[in-house]
């Protein structure tokens, strides 16, 4: 794929994002009222759950299958590795559960 992206590319990106968000939403909803395994990242208030990691991996796998030339920066992946790369390729920046603190408290 050559860049900059075409309108058709952008529509495909949007459609894929909506599709995987709907699928992950079901996973998050199922986990919402369940007991959670919670870890911390950079400090005691920077939380991550098994659902964060699972959903991020689901998103990453889905997007890599659909758009193999795309790059991926995930909040949890970045926390684990401490690094990322931004290239000319389209780059997905993902926060799997925005509001993990609220998610944990349910």
C-alpha positions in Angstrom: 0.0 0.0 0.0 1.4 3.4 -0.8 0.8 6.4 1.4 -0.8 8.9 1.8 -3.9 6.9 2.2 -6.8 7.2 -0.2 -10.4 7.8 0.8 -11.1 4.1 0.2 -8.3 3.2 2.6 -9.7 5.5 5.2 -13.1 4.0 4.9 -11.7 0.5 5.2 -9.8 1.6 8.3 -12.9 3.1 9.9 -15.0 0.0 9.0 -12.4 -2.3 10.6 -12.1 -0.1 13.7 -15.9 -0.2 14.2 -16.0 -4.0 13.6 -13.3 -4.8 16.1 -14.7 -2.3 18.6 -18.1 -4.0 18.6 -16.5 -7.4 19.0 -14.3 -6.2 21.9 -17.2 -4.3 23.4 -18.9 -7.7 24.0 -15.8 -9.0 25.7 -15.5 -6.0 27.9 -19.2 -6.1 28.8 -19.0 -9.8 29.8 -16.0 -9.0 32.1 -17.5 -5.8 33.6 -19.2 -7.3 36.6 -16.8 -10.2 37.0 -13.9 -10.4 39.5 -10.8 -8.9 37.9 -7.1 -9.6 38.1 -5.5 -6.2 38.5 -1.8 -5.2 38.1 -0.1 -1.9 38.2 2.1 -0.3 35.6 4.0 2.9 36.3 2.5 3.6 39.7 -0.2 2.4 42.1 -3.0 4.2 40.3 -1.9 3.2 36.8 -4.0 0.0 36.5 -4.2 -2.8 33.9 -6.5 -5.8 33.9 -6.4 -9.2 32.1 -9.3 -7.8 30.0 -7.1 -4.8 28.9 -4.4 -7.2 27.7 -6.9 -9.6 26.1 -8.7 -6.8 24.2 -5.5 -5.1 23.1 -4.3 -8.4 21.7 -7.6 -9.1 20.0 -7.4 -5.6 18.3 -3.8 -6.0 17.4 -4.3 -9.4 15.8 -7.4 -8.3 13.9 -5.8 -5.2 12.5 -2.5 -7.0 11.5 -4.6 -9.5 9.6 -6.6 -6.8 7.8 -3.8 -4.3 7.3 -0.4 -6.1 7.5 1.6 -3.0 6.6 0.1 -1.0 9.5 2.0 -0.3 12.7 0.4 -0.7 16.2 1.0 1.1 19.5 -1.0 -0.3 22.3 -1.1 1.2 25.8 -0.5 -2.1 27.5 2.2 -3.2 24.9 4.0 0.1 25.4 3.8 -0.3 29.2 5.4 -3.7 28.8 8.1 -2.8 26.4 8.6 1.0 27.0 9.2 1.6 23.4 7.4 2.0 20.1 8.1 3.0 16.5 6.3 5.4 14.3 6.9 5.0 10.6 5.3 6.3 7.5 2.8 3.4 7.5 -0.6 4.0 9.0 -0.2 3.6 12.8 -3.0 2.4 15.1 -2.8 3.9 18.6 -5.0 1.8 21.0 -6.2 2.2 24.6 -8.1 -1.0 25.0 -10.3 0.1 27.9 -10.4 3.8 28.4 -11.2 4.2 32.1 -9.6 1.1 33.6 -9.9 2.5 37.1 -13.7 2.8 36.7 -13.7 -0.7 35.1 -11.9 -2.2 38.0 -14.3 -0.7 40.6 -17.4 -2.5 39.2 
